[in-house]
């Protein structure tokens, strides 16, 4: 076993200056590396400190503030992990009635579990947290924290309630947040965002560009790069554990959602999960949005007057772990790190340590999922396993034009039927579908390529079944699915017959609701800030794509944006400013965007041949993983206008992602605009800010030669 002295390798003076002296000289507690078998057997206790409670099980010690339900401290193996602490966006503080209760008393269960609760009753007259960034609520709110024997963490959950006696109201943007100690310097979202972060001081010294969340770093390991909190968004369904770890203390703090049933927007919801706070000396943050409004989805949670409603958010498990035998970087590794500042080469030892902690958290997430629903939750609307149902079935693809009948990456879910209501941020009208709903529970699971699926632990109720899969354009839906407590519903064979406007002429890519198959849309690249600037140099003459010859992986860019008019963004010292991940941005003043952020209209050309003279009606079907701006996409065929596609905005380009709320846009036109032999189709994004345009998922041209226009009476 290494001693704390052995764990701390010598560091170069240059690296100290890059990362800050405080980075290196925090003592490392030996207890972090010693298995505490005795702690796992320690009884859980609750201590009433007057204004706070302390829950302690020998592994973790959490302090909860009684008047608002905030987490003021979380000590793990002797180390304080919190900075500003943990809290829900809305709190019970200020309600007409506030009560504090020990809802599970460990003295009555042999120290097996403890739980405390803070509840606020508004009477429908008092708004809770009116100054919260996402808005307050008039709903009643109860916040609970629970801890069990031997559990390396705690559970947090909240119950929002709207009694029938209350008037019409809603819940603003809502989430659970922890602001960690600044000793946490490694962020882990997924395999592509598992990395050493810049320091809080580097962020504080950065220059704001375009939006308050974006800063050009002028110092540190990532100097000449833009740090942007939206670079770390993710589809919540895809990341069962996410958080931060410390390269010094070799510990991690993670959020684990055992299910997404209480989250908004279903299995494709993209949200913020980890980033820095917004001030000039920020804490690392972990967030769990249950009513998120980003990227055009999951925005509606409104109740009518007289409506009885409640929703249990969580329990979320906040997991802490430690590395028993961390690897140590060599002096050569640290010198290389310092020498490559800007586009750094991070020591492999740090990468391996952080990845080990993250993988352990993923393993813990599997255990939490297997334990869901938790049998210790009581006193709220939370059915246990025996009071839930299961739905099984098989979806069969019926598409004669498909290459095969496999449903690759099939995702199947049960959601509340579409309903009338406001709150959609994308301007999509008054109907709330599963992708825009935060009010009701949803239940999703992965199916098999043969179409079989099982959805377990479903609350009793009436649902619509939804499904989508790679390679199939559109979505399957089956209404009137009734789930009963303790029962398994085996559905009869479900036929999915995707919409076709006619015979397929050509396609670009394949539908999977992301831009990941196109150039620079892959996981290693899409989330990096600034592809809208670099596009113009990557495709100086814009893009021409020839059906049957071009390769969409490298010849079709994942986003079509205005062609930047300025190259003043380019760091002259960068070795490969068009492709390197970091260090390619020129540090300038706060008004830089006025110079570099504008672009001319961009026209992409698709070339293709028609064997015969077309007739009837043609349909261009464009599946989009994102869109921004109001200019839309102008379509011309052989230099004649065919019309415009006007997608709903989703902030995918402004907030650099290859996915947001998915949408399909179809444009039909007279097939006589096409001709026998060589044809060209042009797609044009108008001039404007380079963060406007579209993110592509898939394109297809179809032809219905038997089409006859409806007769006019």
C-alpha positions as CSV (number, residue, x, y, z in Angstrom):
1,X,0.0,0.0,0.0
2,X,1.3,3.4,-0.9
3,X,1.6,6.1,1.7
4,X,0.3,9.6,1.0
5,X,3.9,10.7,0.4
6,X,4.3,8.0,-2.3
7,X,1.1,9.1,-3.9
8,X,2.3,12.6,-4.7
9,X,4.8,12.7,-7.5
10,X,7.1,15.7,-8.0
11,X,5.6,18.4,-10.2
12,X,7.3,20.8,-12.5
13,X,7.2,24.5,-11.7
14,X,5.7,25.2,-15.1
15,X,2.8,22.9,-14.5
16,X,2.2,24.5,-11.1
17,X,1.9,27.8,-12.7
18,X,-0.6,26.4,-15.3
19,X,-2.9,24.8,-12.8
20,X,-2.4,26.9,-9.7
21,X,-0.4,26.0,-6.6
22,X,-3.6,25.0,-4.7
23,X,-3.9,22.2,-7.1
24,X,-1.0,20.2,-5.7
25,X,-0.6,20.7,-2.0
26,X,-3.8,19.4,-0.4
27,X,-2.8,16.5,1.8
28,X,-4.2,13.1,0.8
29,X,-5.9,11.3,3.6
30,X,-4.6,7.7,4.0
31,X,-8.2,6.7,4.9
32,X,-9.1,7.1,1.3
33,X,-7.1,4.0,0.4
34,X,-7.9,1.8,3.3
35,X,-11.0,-0.4,3.0
36,X,-13.3,0.4,5.9
37,X,-15.1,-2.8,6.5
38,X,-16.2,-1.7,9.9
39,X,-17.9,1.3,8.4
40,X,-20.1,-0.9,6.2
41,X,-21.6,-2.4,9.4
42,X,-22.0,0.9,11.1
43,X,-25.6,1.8,12.1
44,X,-27.1,4.8,10.5
45,X,-27.8,7.7,12.8
46,X,-29.7,11.0,12.6
47,X,-28.5,13.9,14.7
48,X,-30.7,16.9,15.3
49,X,-28.5,19.9,15.4
50,X,-31.3,22.4,15.8
51,X,-31.2,24.1,12.4
52,X,-29.9,21.0,10.6
53,X,-29.9,17.2,10.6
54,X,-26.8,15.1,10.1
55,X,-27.3,11.6,8.6
56,X,-24.2,9.4,9.1
57,X,-23.5,5.7,8.3
58,X,-19.7,5.7,8.9
59,X,-19.0,6.0,5.1
60,X,-20.7,9.2,4.3
61,X,-22.1,12.0,6.5
62,X,-24.7,14.4,5.0
63,X,-26.0,17.6,6.7
64,X,-29.4,18.8,5.7
65,X,-30.8,22.3,6.4
66,X,-34.2,22.2,8.0
67,X,-35.8,25.3,6.7
68,X,-35.2,24.7,3.0
69,X,-34.1,21.1,2.5
70,X,-30.6,22.1,1.1
71,X,-27.6,19.8,1.5
72,X,-24.9,22.0,3.3
73,X,-22.2,19.3,3.7
74,X,-21.3,15.8,2.4
75,X,-18.3,14.3,4.0
76,X,-16.9,11.1,2.4
77,X,-14.1,9.3,4.2
78,X,-13.1,12.5,6.0
79,X,-13.1,14.7,2.9
80,X,-15.7,17.5,2.4
81,X,-17.0,17.0,-1.1
82,X,-19.3,20.0,-1.2
83,X,-18.6,23.6,-2.2
84,X,-21.8,25.6,-2.1
85,X,-23.7,22.4,-1.5
86,X,-26.8,20.6,-2.9
87,X,-30.3,21.9,-3.5
88,X,-33.5,21.6,-5.5
89,X,-34.4,24.5,-7.9
90,X,-37.5,25.1,-5.8
91,X,-37.5,24.7,-2.0
92,X,-40.2,24.6,0.7
93,X,-38.8,27.7,2.3
94,X,-41.3,30.5,2.6
95,X,-44.4,28.3,2.2
96,X,-47.5,29.1,4.3
97,X,-46.7,26.0,6.4
98,X,-43.3,24.3,6.7
99,X,-42.8,21.1,8.6
100,X,-39.7,19.1,9.4
101,X,-40.0,15.3,10.0
102,X,-37.8,12.3,10.6
103,X,-39.8,10.0,8.2
104,X,-37.6,6.9,8.8
105,X,-36.2,6.7,12.3
106,X,-33.0,4.5,12.4
107,X,-33.5,4.0,16.2
108,X,-36.6,2.0,15.3
109,X,-35.1,-0.2,12.6
110,X,-31.8,-1.2,14.2
111,X,-29.9,1.5,12.3
112,X,-30.8,0.1,8.9
113,X,-32.0,3.4,7.3
114,X,-32.7,7.0,8.1
115,X,-34.8,9.6,6.3
116,X,-35.6,13.2,6.9
117,X,-38.2,15.4,5.1
118,X,-38.9,19.1,4.8
119,X,-42.4,19.9,3.5
120,X,-43.9,23.2,2.4
121,X,-47.7,23.7,1.9
122,X,-48.5,26.8,-0.1
123,X,-52.3,26.7,-0.1
124,X,-52.0,27.6,-3.7
125,X,-51.3,31.2,-2.7
126,X,-47.5,31.4,-2.0
127,X,-45.0,31.0,-4.8
128,X,-42.0,28.9,-3.7
129,X,-38.6,30.1,-4.9
130,X,-39.9,33.0,-7.1
131,X,-36.4,34.1,-7.9
132,X,-35.2,30.6,-9.0
133,X,-33.5,30.8,-12.4
134,X,-36.1,28.4,-13.9
135,X,-39.0,30.0,-12.1
136,X,-41.0,29.1,-9.0
137,X,-44.1,27.1,-8.3
138,X,-47.3,27.4,-6.2
139,X,-47.4,23.6,-5.8
140,X,-46.8,22.0,-2.5
141,X,-43.3,20.6,-2.2
142,X,-41.7,17.9,0.0
143,X,-38.0,17.2,-0.1
144,X,-36.5,14.0,1.4
145,X,-33.0,12.7,2.0
146,X,-32.4,9.0,2.9
147,X,-29.4,6.9,3.8
148,X,-28.9,3.2,4.5
149,X,-26.4,1.1,6.3
150,X,-23.4,0.3,4.1
151,X,-24.5,2.7,1.3
152,X,-21.7,4.9,-0.1
153,X,-23.9,7.9,-0.6
154,X,-27.5,9.2,0.0
155,X,-30.8,9.4,-1.8
156,X,-32.5,12.7,-2.6
157,X,-36.1,13.0,-3.9
158,X,-38.8,15.6,-4.1
159,X,-42.6,15.4,-4.2
160,X,-44.5,18.1,-6.1
161,X,-48.2,18.2,-5.4
162,X,-51.2,20.1,-6.8
163,X,-54.3,19.4,-4.7
164,X,-57.7,19.7,-6.4
165,X,-58.5,22.8,-4.4
166,X,-55.7,24.8,-6.1
167,X,-56.0,27.0,-9.1
168,X,-54.2,26.7,-12.4
169,X,-50.5,26.7,-12.1
170,X,-47.3,25.1,-13.2
171,X,-43.7,24.2,-12.3
172,X,-40.8,26.2,-13.6
173,X,-37.6,24.6,-14.9
174,X,-36.6,22.3,-12.2
175,X,-33.6,20.1,-11.2
176,X,-31.5,18.8,-8.3
177,X,-28.0,20.3,-8.1
178,X,-24.8,19.7,-6.2
179,X,-22.0,22.3,-6.3
180,X,-18.8,20.4,-5.4
181,X,-15.5,21.3,-3.9
182,X,-13.0,22.8,-6.3
183,X,-10.7,19.8,-5.7
184,X,-12.9,18.0,-8.3
185,X,-11.2,18.6,-11.6
186,X,-12.2,15.6,-13.8
187,X,-15.5,15.5,-15.6
188,X,-17.2,12.2,-16.7
189,X,-20.3,12.4,-18.8
190,X,-19.7,9.6,-21.3
191,X,-16.8,8.0,-23.1
192,X,-16.3,11.1,-25.2
193,X,-16.5,13.6,-22.3
194,X,-14.3,11.9,-19.8
195,X,-11.6,14.4,-19.3
196,X,-9.5,16.8,-17.3
197,X,-11.2,20.2,-16.9
198,X,-9.8,23.6,-17.0
199,X,-9.3,25.2,-13.5
200,X,-12.0,27.5,-12.0
201,X,-9.3,30.3,-12.2
202,X,-8.8,29.8,-15.9
203,X,-12.6,30.1,-16.4
204,X,-12.7,33.2,-14.3
205,X,-9.9,34.8,-16.4
206,X,-11.6,33.9,-19.7
207,X,-13.3,36.3,-22.1
208,X,-17.0,36.0,-22.8
209,X,-17.9,35.3,-26.4
210,X,-21.3,35.1,-27.9
211,X,-23.1,34.1,-24.8
212,X,-22.5,34.2,-21.0
213,X,-21.9,30.5,-20.9
214,X,-19.0,30.6,-23.3
215,X,-15.5,32.0,-22.6
216,X,-12.3,32.0,-24.5
217,X,-9.6,30.8,-22.1
218,X,-6.5,32.9,-22.1
219,X,-4.6,30.8,-19.4
220,X,-4.0,27.2,-18.4
221,X,-4.0,23.9,-20.0
222,X,-6.8,24.8,-22.4
223,X,-5.7,28.3,-23.3
224,X,-7.0,29.4,-26.8
225,X,-10.0,27.2,-26.4
226,X,-13.6,28.0,-25.6
227,X,-15.1,26.5,-22.4
228,X,-18.8,26.1,-22.8
229,X,-21.1,24.4,-20.3
230,X,-23.3,23.1,-23.2
231,X,-20.4,21.0,-24.4
232,X,-21.2,18.6,-21.6
233,X,-24.9,18.0,-22.3
234,X,-26.1,14.4,-22.9
235,X,-29.2,12.3,-23.5
236,X,-30.2,11.4,-19.9
237,X,-31.5,8.0,-20.9
238,X,-28.0,7.1,-22.2
239,X,-26.0,8.1,-19.1
240,X,-26.9,6.1,-16.0
241,X,-24.1,7.6,-13.9
242,X,-22.3,11.0,-14.4
243,X,-20.3,13.3,-12.2
244,X,-16.8,14.5,-11.2
245,X,-13.7,13.0,-9.7
246,X,-10.5,14.4,-8.2
247,X,-7.0,13.6,-9.6
248,X,-5.6,14.6,-6.2
249,X,-7.9,12.8,-3.7
250,X,-8.9,10.0,-6.1
251,X,-12.5,10.2,-5.1
252,X,-15.7,10.7,-7.1
253,X,-19.2,12.1,-6.6
254,X,-21.9,10.8,-9.1
255,X,-25.6,11.2,-9.8
256,X,-27.3,7.9,-10.6
257,X,-30.9,7.8,-12.0
258,X,-32.1,4.2,-11.4
259,X,-34.8,5.0,-14.0
260,X,-35.8,7.9,-16.2
261,X,-39.5,7.6,-15.4
262,X,-39.6,10.9,-13.5
263,X,-37.5,12.9,-16.0
264,X,-38.9,14.9,-18.9
265,X,-38.8,14.4,-22.6
266,X,-38.4,10.6,-22.7
267,X,-35.6,8.5,-24.1
268,X,-34.2,11.2,-26.4
269,X,-34.1,14.2,-24.0
270,X,-30.8,16.1,-24.2
271,X,-29.9,18.1,-21.0
272,X,-27.2,19.7,-19.0
273,X,-25.7,17.2,-16.6
274,X,-22.2,18.5,-15.5
275,X,-20.4,21.8,-15.9
276,X,-18.9,24.7,-14.0
277,X,-21.0,27.3,-12.1
278,X,-21.2,30.7,-13.9
279,X,-19.2,33.0,-11.6
280,X,-15.5,33.9,-11.9
281,X,-14.4,31.3,-9.4
282,X,-16.9,28.5,-10.0
283,X,-17.6,25.2,-8.3
284,X,-18.0,22.0,-10.4
285,X,-21.7,21.2,-10.7
286,X,-23.7,18.0,-11.2
287,X,-27.4,18.6,-12.3
288,X,-30.4,16.3,-12.7
289,X,-33.1,18.1,-14.7
290,X,-36.6,16.6,-14.3
291,X,-38.3,19.5,-16.0
292,X,-35.8,20.6,-18.6
293,X,-36.4,23.2,-21.3
294,X,-33.1,22.8,-23.3
295,X,-32.9,21.7,-26.9
296,X,-36.7,22.2,-27.5
297,X,-38.0,19.3,-25.3
298,X,-39.6,18.3,-22.0
299,X,-41.0,21.8,-21.3
300,X,-44.6,21.3,-20.3
301,X,-45.7,20.9,-16.7
302,X,-48.9,22.8,-16.2
303,X,-52.0,21.9,-14.0
304,X,-55.5,23.0,-14.5
305,X,-57.7,24.4,-11.7
306,X,-59.3,21.6,-9.8
307,X,-56.8,19.0,-11.1
308,X,-55.4,16.5,-8.6
309,X,-51.7,15.9,-9.5
310,X,-48.5,14.9,-7.9
311,X,-45.1,13.6,-9.1
312,X,-42.3,11.9,-7.2
313,X,-38.9,13.0,-8.6
314,X,-36.4,10.4,-7.7
315,X,-35.0,9.0,-5.5
316,X,-31.8,10.0,-7.1
317,X,-28.7,8.2,-5.7
318,X,-25.7,10.5,-5.0
319,X,-22.9,8.0,-5.0
320,X,-19.4,8.5,-3.6
321,X,-16.4,6.3,-4.4
322,X,-12.7,6.1,-3.9
323,X,-9.8,4.5,-5.8
324,X,-7.9,2.0,-3.6
325,X,-4.8,1.8,-5.7
326,X,-4.4,4.9,-7.9
327,X,-1.8,5.2,-10.6
328,X,0.8,8.0,-10.5
329,X,2.0,10.0,-13.5
330,X,5.7,10.2,-14.1
331,X,7.6,13.5,-14.1
332,X,7.9,13.1,-17.9
333,X,4.1,12.8,-18.1
334,X,3.7,16.0,-16.1
335,X,6.3,17.9,-18.1
336,X,4.6,16.9,-21.4
337,X,1.3,18.1,-20.0
338,X,2.9,21.5,-19.3
339,X,4.6,21.6,-22.6
340,X,1.4,20.9,-24.6
341,X,-0.8,23.5,-22.9
342,X,-3.5,24.7,-25.2
343,X,-4.1,21.2,-26.7
344,X,-2.8,19.2,-23.8
345,X,-1.5,15.6,-23.6
346,X,-3.1,14.5,-20.3
347,X,-1.2,11.8,-18.3
348,X,-2.5,8.3,-19.0
349,X,-2.4,7.6,-15.2
350,X,-5.0,10.3,-14.6
351,X,-7.2,9.1,-17.4
352,X,-7.0,5.5,-16.0
353,X,-7.8,6.6,-12.5
354,X,-10.8,8.7,-13.5
355,X,-12.1,6.0,-15.8
356,X,-11.9,3.4,-13.1
357,X,-14.0,5.6,-10.7
358,X,-16.5,6.3,-13.5
359,X,-16.8,2.6,-14.4
360,X,-17.4,1.8,-10.8
361,X,-20.2,4.3,-10.7
362,X,-21.7,2.7,-13.8
363,X,-21.6,-0.7,-12.1
364,X,-23.3,0.9,-9.1
365,X,-26.0,2.3,-11.5
366,X,-26.7,-1.3,-12.6
367,X,-27.3,-2.3,-9.0
368,X,-29.6,0.7,-8.4
369,X,-31.6,-0.1,-11.5
370,X,-32.0,-3.7,-10.3
371,X,-33.3,-2.5,-7.0
372,X,-35.9,-0.1,-8.5
373,X,-38.5,0.6,-7.3
374,X,-37.0,0.9,-3.8
375,X,-39.0,-0.9,-1.1
376,X,-38.1,1.6,1.6
377,X,-40.0,4.6,0.0
378,X,-43.3,5.1,1.7
379,X,-45.9,7.7,2.5
380,X,-46.0,9.1,-1.0
381,X,-47.5,8.1,-4.4
382,X,-44.8,5.6,-5.2
383,X,-46.0,2.1,-6.1
384,X,-43.7,-0.8,-5.1
385,X,-42.8,-3.6,-7.5
386,X,-45.8,-5.7,-6.7
387,X,-48.1,-2.7,-7.5
388,X,-46.6,-2.1,-10.9
389,X,-47.1,-3.9,-14.2
390,X,-45.1,-5.2,-17.2
391,X,-45.7,-4.8,-20.9
392,X,-44.1,-7.2,-23.5
393,X,-44.5,-7.4,-27.2
394,X,-43.0,-7.6,-30.7
395,X,-42.9,-4.9,-33.3
396,X,-42.7,-6.1,-36.9
397,X,-41.4,-3.8,-39.6
398,X,-43.5,-3.7,-42.8
399,X,-41.6,-1.7,-45.3
400,X,-41.0,-3.4,-48.7
401,X,-38.4,-0.7,-49.6
402,X,-36.3,-1.4,-46.5
403,X,-33.0,-3.3,-46.9
404,X,-34.1,-5.7,-44.1
405,X,-36.6,-6.0,-41.3
406,X,-34.2,-5.5,-38.5
407,X,-34.9,-2.8,-35.9
408,X,-31.4,-1.8,-34.9
409,X,-31.1,0.1,-31.6
410,X,-34.9,-0.2,-31.1
411,X,-36.1,2.0,-28.2
412,X,-39.6,1.5,-26.9
413,X,-41.5,3.5,-24.4
414,X,-44.9,4.1,-22.7
415,X,-46.0,7.7,-22.2
416,X,-49.1,9.6,-21.3
417,X,-51.3,10.1,-24.4
418,X,-50.8,13.4,-26.1
419,X,-52.8,16.2,-24.5
420,X,-53.6,19.9,-24.9
421,X,-51.5,22.3,-22.9
422,X,-49.0,25.0,-23.1
423,X,-45.3,25.3,-22.2
424,X,-43.6,24.1,-25.3
425,X,-40.5,26.2,-25.9
426,X,-40.1,25.3,-29.6
427,X,-43.3,27.0,-30.7
428,X,-44.8,23.7,-31.7
429,X,-48.4,24.5,-30.7
430,X,-50.7,23.5,-28.0
431,X,-50.3,19.7,-28.2
432,X,-47.9,18.1,-25.7
433,X,-46.4,14.9,-26.9
434,X,-43.9,12.6,-25.1
435,X,-40.9,14.6,-26.2
436,X,-42.2,17.8,-24.7
437,X,-43.8,16.5,-21.5
438,X,-42.6,16.8,-17.9
439,X,-45.9,16.4,-16.2
440,X,-46.4,12.7,-16.4
441,X,-44.3,9.6,-15.9
442,X,-42.7,7.8,-18.9
443,X,-41.2,4.2,-19.1
444,X,-38.6,3.3,-21.7
445,X,-36.4,0.4,-22.5
446,X,-34.2,-0.9,-25.3
447,X,-35.7,-3.6,-27.5
448,X,-34.1,-6.2,-29.6
449,X,-33.3,-6.1,-33.3
450,X,-36.0,-8.7,-33.9
451,X,-38.6,-6.2,-32.5
452,X,-39.2,-7.9,-29.1
453,X,-39.3,-5.7,-26.0
454,X,-40.1,-5.7,-22.3
455,X,-41.0,-2.7,-20.2
456,X,-41.0,-3.4,-16.5
457,X,-42.0,-1.6,-13.4
458,X,-44.7,0.5,-15.1
459,X,-47.1,2.4,-12.9
460,X,-50.8,1.4,-13.5
461,X,-52.5,3.6,-16.1
462,X,-53.4,4.2,-19.7
463,X,-50.5,4.9,-22.1
464,X,-49.5,5.2,-25.7
465,X,-46.7,2.9,-26.8
466,X,-43.9,4.7,-28.9
467,X,-40.9,3.2,-30.7
468,X,-38.1,4.4,-32.9
469,X,-35.1,2.6,-34.4
470,X,-32.0,3.3,-36.5
471,X,-32.7,3.0,-40.2
472,X,-36.4,3.6,-40.0
473,X,-37.7,7.1,-40.7
474,X,-40.4,8.2,-38.3
475,X,-41.9,6.7,-35.2
476,X,-44.3,3.9,-34.3
477,X,-47.2,4.6,-32.0
478,X,-50.0,2.4,-30.5
479,X,-52.6,4.0,-28.3
480,X,-54.9,2.6,-25.6
481,X,-52.3,0.5,-23.7
482,X,-53.7,-0.2,-20.2
483,X,-51.3,-1.4,-17.5
484,X,-52.7,-3.0,-14.3
485,X,-50.9,-3.5,-11.0
486,X,-49.1,-6.8,-10.7
487,X,-50.1,-7.9,-14.2
488,X,-48.1,-8.6,-17.4
489,X,-49.6,-7.4,-20.6
490,X,-48.4,-9.4,-23.6
491,X,-49.4,-7.3,-26.6
492,X,-50.4,-9.0,-29.9
493,X,-48.0,-8.6,-32.9
494,X,-47.6,-4.9,-33.7
495,X,-47.0,-3.9,-37.3
496,X,-45.0,-0.8,-38.0
497,X,-45.6,0.4,-41.5
498,X,-43.5,3.6,-42.0
499,X,-44.9,6.4,-44.1
500,X,-43.8,6.5,-47.7
501,X,-44.6,9.2,-50.2
502,X,-43.5,7.0,-53.1
503,X,-40.6,5.1,-54.4
504,X,-37.2,6.0,-52.9
505,X,-34.9,7.7,-55.4
506,X,-31.9,8.3,-53.1
507,X,-30.9,8.8,-49.5
508,X,-28.1,10.4,-47.6
509,X,-27.1,8.9,-44.3
510,X,-29.6,6.8,-42.3
511,X,-32.1,7.9,-39.7
512,X,-31.0,7.6,-36.1
513,X,-32.0,11.0,-34.6
514,X,-28.5,12.3,-34.5
515,X,-25.9,13.9,-36.8
516,X,-23.3,11.4,-35.6
517,X,-22.9,9.5,-38.9
518,X,-21.9,12.7,-40.8
519,X,-18.5,14.5,-40.9
520,X,-17.5,15.9,-37.5
521,X,-20.8,14.8,-36.0
522,X,-19.2,11.8,-34.3
523,X,-18.8,11.6,-30.5
524,X,-15.2,12.8,-30.6
525,X,-16.1,16.1,-32.3
526,X,-19.7,17.3,-32.3
527,X,-19.6,18.7,-28.7
528,X,-16.6,20.9,-29.3
529,X,-17.4,24.6,-29.6
530,X,-16.9,26.3,-32.9
531,X,-17.6,23.9,-35.8
532,X,-19.8,26.7,-37.3
533,X,-16.6,28.8,-37.6
534,X,-14.4,26.0,-38.9
535,X,-16.9,24.8,-41.5
536,X,-16.0,27.5,-44.0
537,X,-12.3,26.5,-44.1
538,X,-13.2,22.8,-44.2
539,X,-15.4,23.4,-47.2
540,X,-14.2,26.6,-48.8
541,X,-16.4,26.1,-51.9
542,X,-19.3,24.8,-49.8
543,X,-20.5,21.2,-50.3
544,X,-21.3,19.2,-53.4
545,X,-22.5,15.7,-52.9
546,X,-22.9,13.2,-55.7
547,X,-25.3,10.3,-55.1
548,X,-23.6,7.0,-55.7
549,X,-20.1,8.5,-55.5
550,X,-19.8,10.6,-52.4
551,X,-19.4,9.2,-48.8
552,X,-21.7,10.8,-46.3
553,X,-19.2,10.0,-43.5
554,X,-16.7,12.5,-44.9
555,X,-18.4,14.4,-47.7
556,X,-21.5,15.6,-45.8
557,X,-21.0,18.0,-42.9
558,X,-23.2,17.3,-39.9
559,X,-24.5,20.9,-39.7
560,X,-25.3,23.4,-42.5
561,X,-24.6,27.0,-41.3
562,X,-23.8,30.3,-42.9
563,X,-20.2,30.4,-44.3
564,X,-18.1,32.5,-41.9
565,X,-17.0,35.8,-43.4
566,X,-14.0,36.3,-41.1
567,X,-11.0,34.1,-40.2
568,X,-10.1,36.3,-37.3
569,X,-11.0,33.5,-34.9
570,X,-8.0,31.4,-35.9
571,X,-5.1,31.1,-33.5
572,X,-2.0,31.6,-35.7
573,X,0.0,29.3,-33.3
574,X,-2.3,26.4,-33.7
575,X,-0.8,23.5,-35.7
576,X,-4.0,22.3,-37.2
577,X,-6.7,24.8,-36.4
578,X,-9.4,23.1,-38.5
579,X,-9.2,19.7,-36.8
580,X,-7.4,19.9,-33.4
581,X,-9.7,19.6,-30.4
582,X,-8.4,22.5,-28.4
583,X,-6.1,25.5,-28.6
584,X,-7.3,26.8,-32.1
585,X,-9.2,29.9,-31.0
586,X,-7.6,33.4,-31.0
587,X,-8.0,35.2,-27.7
588,X,-9.7,38.6,-28.3
589,X,-12.0,41.1,-26.7
590,X,-15.5,40.7,-25.5
591,X,-17.0,42.1,-28.7
592,X,-15.2,39.4,-30.8
593,X,-18.5,37.8,-31.9
594,X,-19.5,40.9,-33.9
595,X,-16.5,40.3,-36.1
596,X,-16.4,36.5,-36.4
597,X,-20.0,35.5,-35.9
598,X,-21.5,36.5,-39.2
599,X,-21.7,34.4,-42.3
600,X,-22.9,34.6,-45.9
601,X,-25.6,32.3,-47.3
602,X,-24.5,28.7,-47.8
603,X,-25.7,26.5,-50.6
604,X,-25.1,22.8,-50.7
605,X,-25.6,20.9,-54.0
606,X,-26.8,17.3,-54.4
607,X,-26.2,15.8,-57.8
608,X,-28.1,12.7,-59.0
609,X,-29.3,11.0,-62.2
610,X,-32.8,10.0,-63.2
611,X,-33.0,7.0,-65.6
612,X,-36.4,8.1,-67.0
613,X,-38.3,11.3,-67.3
614,X,-40.1,11.7,-63.9
615,X,-43.8,12.4,-63.5
616,X,-46.2,12.8,-60.6
617,X,-45.1,14.2,-57.3
618,X,-41.7,14.2,-55.7
619,X,-41.1,14.5,-51.9
620,X,-37.9,15.6,-50.2
621,X,-37.9,14.3,-46.7
622,X,-35.4,15.9,-44.3
623,X,-35.0,14.5,-40.8
624,X,-33.3,17.1,-38.5
625,X,-31.5,16.5,-35.3
626,X,-31.5,20.2,-34.6
627,X,-32.3,23.7,-36.0
628,X,-31.7,27.3,-35.1
629,X,-32.7,30.7,-36.5
630,X,-35.8,31.6,-38.5
631,X,-34.4,31.5,-42.0
632,X,-35.2,27.9,-42.7
633,X,-33.8,25.9,-45.6
634,X,-34.5,27.0,-49.2
635,X,-34.8,24.2,-51.7
636,X,-34.3,24.5,-55.4
637,X,-34.4,21.8,-58.1
638,X,-32.4,22.4,-61.3
639,X,-32.1,26.1,-60.4
640,X,-35.9,26.5,-59.8
641,X,-37.4,27.1,-56.4
642,X,-39.2,24.1,-55.0
643,X,-40.1,25.8,-51.7
644,X,-38.8,26.3,-48.2
645,X,-38.4,24.0,-45.2
646,X,-39.1,25.8,-41.9
647,X,-38.1,23.7,-38.9
648,X,-38.8,24.5,-35.3
649,X,-35.8,25.9,-33.5
650,X,-34.1,23.8,-30.8
651,X,-30.8,25.6,-30.0
652,X,-28.7,22.6,-31.2
653,X,-26.2,24.8,-33.1
654,X,-26.0,27.6,-30.5
655,X,-25.4,25.0,-27.9
656,X,-23.1,22.7,-30.0
657,X,-24.7,19.3,-30.2
658,X,-25.5,16.8,-32.9
659,X,-28.9,16.0,-31.3
660,X,-32.0,17.7,-29.9
661,X,-35.7,17.2,-30.3
662,X,-36.0,15.3,-33.5
663,X,-38.2,16.5,-36.3
664,X,-39.0,15.5,-39.9
665,X,-39.8,18.1,-42.6
666,X,-41.3,17.1,-45.9
667,X,-41.4,19.2,-49.0
668,X,-43.4,18.0,-52.0
669,X,-43.0,19.4,-55.5
670,X,-44.1,18.7,-59.0
671,X,-41.9,15.9,-60.4
672,X,-41.6,17.6,-63.7
673,X,-39.1,19.9,-62.1
674,X,-36.8,16.9,-62.4
675,X,-35.5,15.6,-65.7
676,X,-34.1,12.5,-67.3
677,X,-30.4,12.3,-66.8
678,X,-28.4,14.7,-64.6
679,X,-30.2,16.7,-61.9
680,X,-29.2,19.0,-59.1
681,X,-30.9,20.0,-55.9
682,X,-29.7,23.0,-53.9
683,X,-30.2,23.5,-50.2
684,X,-29.5,27.0,-48.9
685,X,-29.2,28.4,-45.4
686,X,-29.5,32.2,-45.5
687,X,-26.9,34.6,-44.3
688,X,-26.8,35.4,-40.6
689,X,-25.1,34.3,-37.5
690,X,-23.0,31.2,-37.9
691,X,-24.9,29.5,-35.1
692,X,-28.1,29.4,-37.3
693,X,-29.0,26.6,-39.7
694,X,-29.7,22.9,-39.3
695,X,-28.2,19.8,-37.9
696,X,-28.9,16.8,-40.3
697,X,-30.0,13.4,-39.4
698,X,-31.1,12.0,-42.8
699,X,-32.3,13.0,-46.3
700,X,-34.4,11.1,-48.7
701,X,-36.0,11.8,-52.1
702,X,-39.1,9.9,-53.0
703,X,-41.2,9.8,-56.2
704,X,-44.9,9.0,-56.6
705,X,-45.5,8.7,-60.3
706,X,-49.1,7.7,-59.8
707,X,-49.9,10.9,-57.9
708,X,-53.0,12.8,-59.0
709,X,-53.8,16.2,-57.4
710,X,-57.1,16.4,-55.7
711,X,-59.8,17.9,-57.9
712,X,-61.0,21.3,-57.1
713,X,-64.8,21.5,-56.6
